[in-house]
Structures are given as structure tokens and as C-alpha cells.
């Protein structure tokens, strides 16, 4: 039971947090939020993509409002920006896995390349290894964004990777659907805790 709980928690983490940058070999034409497996830097990442009817800047505002991320992503109980070093951030999250009691705390380092991409890796806390990234590509003259989310989670010696991947296929599409709905809604950025910012 403990192993299963840790594995599900690892994938809920994979579905909420921020992994190493993707190579250009990633396909740019997929706009659904299904989950595929792609080899990146020798690791098998779970990858999901969705087309969002909003500018990359608006999507970026939602993703980088770390202190209010729990208002957008329901798997997060708490989210706190611990240190701000410009393009590099230290962020602490407390995550509650869907369908299971308890919470899990972890800290990641996030490296930003605004408003195009961010990548992160685990510094401390729950799980053995967590890497991930968001990538934002403008479409339709910048009015639409192709959002790519990739995650690699190693839950440790006792957590089967098959269980981790299975939970990713459940959780990642939910995260993408939530991000799409929040960003496309009229008050999306306000929900995330920041005023709208017009880059045009």
C-alpha cells in the first residue's frame, strides 16, 4: 500500500510540477493532450501537448505565478516561491495525490526562459528524481500557443516505473485541460493571482 501510495504521489507530482529542455525532435503538430513517451537525454519522459487559444505571454503568467499555482492546479495544496534569483527560482510545493490521503512536500529549482520555456529538477523532499519542462510555441500570429509539458519521475527503488507511467497517463491530461480552461477563460490570469498583461 505504501509503495502504491508513493507511486501515485510521484505521478501526481509529475502532473503538477515543472523537467530538462526538449530537443527539437519533438513534434510540433500534435495539439491534443494525450500522453506519449519520448526519449530525452537517455530518460523516458511522459509528454503531453495541447493548443491553447491564448498568447504565450498569458500562458506564461499562469505558469510562473508560483505562489498561486494551487489555485489553478488542484493537485497542489500549497505552493511557495522560496528564492528568486531572476531566471532561476526555488519553489516548494505540498502536493495531495488524487484519491489518496496524505500530502507530499518537495522543492525544485526552476530555470526560466520567458516566455518560451521553463525546466526544473528536484532539489529535496519526496521522490528520488523529478525532471520536467514547459515549452510554449506561438501559433496563429501569437494568438494561440502550443503548450508542451514533459515529465520524468523516478519514485525510488520500491516504485515500479510501470505504475508511474500509468498514473501519468491519467494525471497529465487533467493538468493540461485545467491549464487550457483557466488560461482561455476571461479571468484566467486574475485567477492565477496576477493582472492581465498585454504584450501587443
BALOBA-1460 file (C-alpha; in Angstrom, 3 decimals):
// residues 200
<rec num="1" residu="x" x="0.000" y="0.000" z="0.000"/>
<rec num="2" residu="x" x="2.799" y="2.402" z="0.869"/>
<rec num="3" residu="x" x="4.549" y="1.614" z="-2.432"/>
<rec num="4" residu="x" x="1.369" y="2.229" z="-4.391"/>
<rec num="5" residu="x" x="0.744" y="5.467" z="-2.499"/>
<rec num="6" residu="x" x="4.247" y="6.714" z="-3.252"/>
<rec num="7" residu="x" x="3.944" y="5.786" z="-6.918"/>
<rec num="8" residu="x" x="0.629" y="7.585" z="-7.350"/>
<rec num="9" residu="x" x="2.016" y="10.580" z="-5.495"/>
<rec num="10" residu="x" x="5.042" y="10.602" z="-7.805"/>
<rec num="11" residu="x" x="2.803" y="10.805" z="-10.812"/>
<rec num="12" residu="x" x="0.559" y="13.408" z="-9.345"/>
<rec num="13" residu="x" x="3.786" y="15.342" z="-8.851"/>
<rec num="14" residu="x" x="4.709" y="14.635" z="-12.450"/>
<rec num="15" residu="x" x="1.381" y="16.069" z="-13.433"/>
<rec num="16" residu="x" x="1.735" y="19.289" z="-11.495"/>
<rec num="17" residu="x" x="5.309" y="20.374" z="-11.479"/>
<rec num="18" residu="x" x="7.789" y="21.864" z="-13.788"/>
<rec num="19" residu="x" x="11.749" y="18.770" z="-16.482"/>
<rec num="20" residu="x" x="15.232" y="19.276" z="-18.834"/>
<rec num="21" residu="x" x="14.531" y="21.061" z="-22.113"/>
<rec num="22" residu="x" x="13.161" y="19.043" z="-25.001"/>
<rec num="23" residu="x" x="15.193" y="18.626" z="-28.180"/>
<rec num="24" residu="x" x="13.913" y="19.946" z="-31.496"/>
<rec num="25" residu="x" x="12.968" y="16.409" z="-32.485"/>
<rec num="26" residu="x" x="9.737" y="16.821" z="-30.518"/>
<rec num="27" residu="x" x="6.797" y="17.029" z="-32.889"/>
<rec num="28" residu="x" x="5.141" y="20.432" z="-33.148"/>
<rec num="29" residu="x" x="1.967" y="19.348" z="-34.898"/>
<rec num="30" residu="x" x="0.283" y="17.417" z="-32.076"/>
<rec num="31" residu="x" x="-2.328" y="19.622" z="-30.404"/>
<rec num="32" residu="x" x="-4.244" y="17.110" z="-28.284"/>
<rec num="33" residu="x" x="-3.463" y="16.474" z="-24.636"/>
<rec num="34" residu="x" x="-2.790" y="12.752" z="-24.974"/>
<rec num="35" residu="x" x="0.357" y="11.374" z="-23.342"/>
<rec num="36" residu="x" x="3.253" y="9.869" z="-25.305"/>
<rec num="37" residu="x" x="6.654" y="8.543" z="-24.268"/>
<rec num="38" residu="x" x="9.777" y="10.190" z="-25.692"/>
<rec num="39" residu="x" x="13.455" y="9.527" z="-25.022"/>
<rec num="40" residu="x" x="15.231" y="12.706" z="-23.908"/>
<rec num="41" residu="x" x="18.831" y="12.689" z="-22.684"/>
<rec num="42" residu="x" x="18.679" y="8.960" z="-22.034"/>
<rec num="43" residu="x" x="15.467" y="9.109" z="-19.981"/>
<rec num="44" residu="x" x="11.938" y="8.146" z="-20.991"/>
<rec num="45" residu="x" x="9.729" y="11.186" z="-20.466"/>
<rec num="46" residu="x" x="5.956" y="11.323" z="-20.494"/>
<rec num="47" residu="x" x="4.947" y="14.153" z="-22.830"/>
<rec num="48" residu="x" x="1.634" y="15.888" z="-23.414"/>
<rec num="49" residu="x" x="0.696" y="18.747" z="-25.758"/>
<rec num="50" residu="x" x="-2.315" y="20.974" z="-26.114"/>
<rec num="51" residu="x" x="-3.249" y="24.004" z="-28.186"/>
<rec num="52" residu="x" x="-4.405" y="26.943" z="-26.067"/>
<rec num="53" residu="x" x="-6.304" y="29.896" z="-27.512"/>
<rec num="54" residu="x" x="-4.185" y="32.483" z="-25.728"/>
<rec num="55" residu="x" x="-0.827" y="34.165" z="-26.248"/>
<rec num="56" residu="x" x="2.372" y="32.607" z="-24.860"/>
<rec num="57" residu="x" x="2.653" y="35.592" z="-22.516"/>
<rec num="58" residu="x" x="-0.724" y="34.861" z="-20.941"/>
<rec num="59" residu="x" x="0.091" y="31.159" z="-20.510"/>
<rec num="60" residu="x" x="3.450" y="32.150" z="-19.045"/>
<rec num="61" residu="x" x="1.816" y="34.390" z="-16.450"/>
<rec num="62" residu="x" x="-0.279" y="31.485" z="-15.200"/>
<rec num="63" residu="x" x="2.621" y="29.021" z="-15.095"/>
<rec num="64" residu="x" x="5.010" y="31.380" z="-13.294"/>
<rec num="65" residu="x" x="2.631" y="32.635" z="-10.630"/>
<rec num="66" residu="x" x="4.150" y="30.139" z="-8.217"/>
<rec num="67" residu="x" x="2.522" y="31.381" z="-5.020"/>
<rec num="68" residu="x" x="-0.919" y="30.938" z="-6.577"/>
<rec num="69" residu="x" x="-0.318" y="27.741" z="-8.555"/>
<rec num="70" residu="x" x="-2.547" y="25.801" z="-6.155"/>
<rec num="71" residu="x" x="-5.481" y="27.944" z="-7.325"/>
<rec num="72" residu="x" x="-5.012" y="26.677" z="-10.881"/>
<rec num="73" residu="x" x="-3.764" y="23.117" z="-10.329"/>
<rec num="74" residu="x" x="-5.985" y="21.243" z="-7.859"/>
<rec num="75" residu="x" x="-3.319" y="18.606" z="-7.062"/>
<rec num="76" residu="x" x="-1.322" y="21.290" z="-5.243"/>
<rec num="77" residu="x" x="-2.265" y="22.027" z="-1.648"/>
<rec num="78" residu="x" x="0.381" y="24.735" z="-1.241"/>
<rec num="79" residu="x" x="2.911" y="26.440" z="-3.494"/>
<rec num="80" residu="x" x="5.592" y="28.885" z="-2.370"/>
<rec num="81" residu="x" x="8.347" y="30.780" z="-4.149"/>
<rec num="82" residu="x" x="11.226" y="30.353" z="-1.697"/>
<rec num="83" residu="x" x="14.047" y="32.114" z="-3.539"/>
<rec num="84" residu="x" x="14.051" y="34.376" z="-6.592"/>
<rec num="85" residu="x" x="17.344" y="34.686" z="-8.474"/>
<rec num="86" residu="x" x="15.945" y="36.201" z="-11.643"/>
<rec num="87" residu="x" x="15.713" y="33.496" z="-14.272"/>
<rec num="88" residu="x" x="16.311" y="30.829" z="-11.599"/>
<rec num="89" residu="x" x="13.743" y="30.154" z="-8.878"/>
<rec num="90" residu="x" x="13.495" y="27.804" z="-5.885"/>
<rec num="91" residu="x" x="9.909" y="26.652" z="-5.393"/>
<rec num="92" residu="x" x="8.393" y="24.489" z="-2.656"/>
<rec num="93" residu="x" x="5.199" y="22.529" z="-3.206"/>
<rec num="94" residu="x" x="2.926" y="20.481" z="-0.998"/>
<rec num="95" residu="x" x="1.009" y="18.015" z="-3.141"/>
<rec num="96" residu="x" x="-2.028" y="15.922" z="-2.307"/>
<rec num="97" residu="x" x="-2.439" y="12.903" z="-4.614"/>
<rec num="98" residu="x" x="-5.902" y="12.459" z="-6.059"/>
<rec num="99" residu="x" x="-7.878" y="9.737" z="-4.322"/>
<rec num="100" residu="x" x="-5.327" y="9.145" z="-1.550"/>
<rec num="101" residu="x" x="-4.902" y="10.657" z="1.921"/>
<rec num="102" residu="x" x="-1.777" y="12.481" z="2.980"/>
<rec num="103" residu="x" x="0.440" y="15.125" z="1.411"/>
<rec num="104" residu="x" x="3.964" y="15.219" z="-0.024"/>
<rec num="105" residu="x" x="6.409" y="18.119" z="0.121"/>
<rec num="106" residu="x" x="9.248" y="18.672" z="-2.344"/>
<rec num="107" residu="x" x="11.463" y="21.513" z="-3.541"/>
<rec num="108" residu="x" x="12.548" y="22.140" z="-7.112"/>
<rec num="109" residu="x" x="14.839" y="24.536" z="-8.937"/>
<rec num="110" residu="x" x="13.119" y="26.167" z="-11.893"/>
<rec num="111" residu="x" x="15.052" y="27.812" z="-14.730"/>
<rec num="112" residu="x" x="13.035" y="30.239" z="-16.829"/>
<rec num="113" residu="x" x="13.414" y="31.409" z="-20.418"/>
<rec num="114" residu="x" x="10.493" y="33.838" z="-20.616"/>
<rec num="115" residu="x" x="8.051" y="33.473" z="-22.226"/>
<rec num="116" residu="x" x="9.196" y="30.411" z="-24.142"/>
<rec num="117" residu="x" x="10.141" y="27.647" z="-21.731"/>
<rec num="118" residu="x" x="10.995" y="26.600" z="-18.213"/>
<rec num="119" residu="x" x="12.715" y="23.490" z="-16.917"/>
<rec num="120" residu="x" x="13.057" y="22.116" z="-13.412"/>
<rec num="121" residu="x" x="14.643" y="19.412" z="-11.294"/>
<rec num="122" residu="x" x="14.155" y="18.162" z="-7.770"/>
<rec num="123" residu="x" x="16.409" y="19.540" z="-5.045"/>
<rec num="124" residu="x" x="14.966" y="17.836" z="-1.969"/>
<rec num="125" residu="x" x="11.897" y="16.219" z="-0.472"/>
<rec num="126" residu="x" x="9.676" y="13.416" z="-1.726"/>
<rec num="127" residu="x" x="10.794" y="11.048" z="-4.513"/>
<rec num="128" residu="x" x="14.208" y="10.189" z="-5.896"/>
<rec num="129" residu="x" x="14.247" y="12.173" z="-9.131"/>
<rec num="130" residu="x" x="11.871" y="14.627" z="-10.776"/>
<rec num="131" residu="x" x="12.675" y="16.472" z="-14.000"/>
<rec num="132" residu="x" x="10.345" y="18.373" z="-16.283"/>
<rec num="133" residu="x" x="9.668" y="21.292" z="-18.589"/>
<rec num="134" residu="x" x="7.000" y="23.505" z="-20.097"/>
<rec num="135" residu="x" x="7.522" y="24.745" z="-23.664"/>
<rec num="136" residu="x" x="5.363" y="27.483" z="-25.234"/>
<rec num="137" residu="x" x="5.309" y="27.920" z="-29.023"/>
<rec num="138" residu="x" x="3.288" y="30.737" z="-30.638"/>
<rec num="139" residu="x" x="0.812" y="29.833" z="-33.376"/>
<rec num="140" residu="x" x="-1.681" y="31.879" z="-35.400"/>
<rec num="141" residu="x" x="0.390" y="35.039" z="-35.170"/>
<rec num="142" residu="x" x="0.814" y="34.672" z="-31.422"/>
<rec num="143" residu="x" x="-2.902" y="34.402" z="-30.619"/>
<rec num="144" residu="x" x="-2.634" y="30.662" z="-29.934"/>
<rec num="145" residu="x" x="0.020" y="28.707" z="-28.057"/>
<rec num="146" residu="x" x="1.149" y="25.118" z="-28.488"/>
<rec num="147" residu="x" x="1.942" y="24.039" z="-24.927"/>
<rec num="148" residu="x" x="4.248" y="21.069" z="-24.365"/>
<rec num="149" residu="x" x="4.564" y="19.517" z="-20.913"/>
<rec num="150" residu="x" x="7.103" y="16.767" z="-20.236"/>
<rec num="151" residu="x" x="7.898" y="14.905" z="-17.047"/>
<rec num="152" residu="x" x="10.281" y="12.258" z="-15.785"/>
<rec num="153" residu="x" x="9.755" y="10.824" z="-12.303"/>
<rec num="154" residu="x" x="11.808" y="8.203" z="-10.508"/>
<rec num="155" residu="x" x="9.905" y="7.203" z="-7.396"/>
<rec num="156" residu="x" x="12.796" y="5.196" z="-5.991"/>
<rec num="157" residu="x" x="13.793" y="1.561" z="-5.709"/>
<rec num="158" residu="x" x="10.424" y="0.321" z="-4.478"/>
<rec num="159" residu="x" x="8.202" y="2.116" z="-7.009"/>
<rec num="160" residu="x" x="7.598" y="0.301" z="-10.339"/>
<rec num="161" residu="x" x="8.058" y="2.583" z="-13.320"/>
<rec num="162" residu="x" x="5.067" y="0.941" z="-14.993"/>
<rec num="163" residu="x" x="2.829" y="2.249" z="-12.238"/>
<rec num="164" residu="x" x="4.414" y="5.673" z="-12.514"/>
<rec num="165" residu="x" x="3.766" y="5.805" z="-16.265"/>
<rec num="166" residu="x" x="0.221" y="4.541" z="-15.890"/>
<rec num="167" residu="x" x="-0.604" y="7.292" z="-13.424"/>
<rec num="168" residu="x" x="0.995" y="9.886" z="-15.710"/>
<rec num="169" residu="x" x="-1.392" y="8.888" z="-18.481"/>
<rec num="170" residu="x" x="-4.235" y="9.704" z="-16.094"/>
<rec num="171" residu="x" x="-2.959" y="12.873" z="-14.430"/>
<rec num="172" residu="x" x="-1.126" y="14.761" z="-17.176"/>
<rec num="173" residu="x" x="-4.169" y="15.233" z="-19.458"/>
<rec num="174" residu="x" x="-6.091" y="16.596" z="-16.467"/>
<rec num="175" residu="x" x="-3.367" y="19.148" z="-15.827"/>
<rec num="176" residu="x" x="-3.344" y="20.227" z="-19.473"/>
<rec num="177" residu="x" x="-7.138" y="20.504" z="-19.572"/>
<rec num="178" residu="x" x="-7.101" y="22.632" z="-16.413"/>
<rec num="179" residu="x" x="-4.367" y="24.906" z="-17.760"/>
<rec num="180" residu="x" x="-6.235" y="25.317" z="-21.062"/>
<rec num="181" residu="x" x="-9.537" y="26.125" z="-19.370"/>
<rec num="182" residu="x" x="-8.013" y="28.574" z="-16.892"/>
<rec num="183" residu="x" x="-5.908" y="30.385" z="-19.491"/>
<rec num="184" residu="x" x="-8.665" y="30.672" z="-22.078"/>
<rec num="185" residu="x" x="-11.255" y="31.928" z="-19.606"/>
<rec num="186" residu="x" x="-11.831" y="35.652" z="-19.325"/>
<rec num="187" residu="x" x="-10.449" y="35.814" z="-15.772"/>
<rec num="188" residu="x" x="-7.720" y="33.209" z="-16.138"/>
<rec num="189" residu="x" x="-4.757" y="35.368" z="-15.205"/>
<rec num="190" residu="x" x="-6.682" y="37.012" z="-12.382"/>
<rec num="191" residu="x" x="-7.488" y="33.540" z="-11.017"/>
<rec num="192" residu="x" x="-3.768" y="32.836" z="-11.033"/>
<rec num="193" residu="x" x="-3.239" y="35.924" z="-8.939"/>
<rec num="194" residu="x" x="-1.776" y="38.359" z="-11.437"/>
<rec num="195" residu="x" x="-3.251" y="41.173" z="-13.514"/>
<rec num="196" residu="x" x="-3.515" y="40.648" z="-17.238"/>
<rec num="197" residu="x" x="-0.509" y="41.865" z="-19.224"/>
<rec num="198" residu="x" x="-0.934" y="42.918" z="-22.823"/>
<rec num="199" residu="x" x="2.215" y="42.480" z="-24.902"/>
<rec num="200" residu="x" x="0.751" y="43.827" z="-28.094"/>
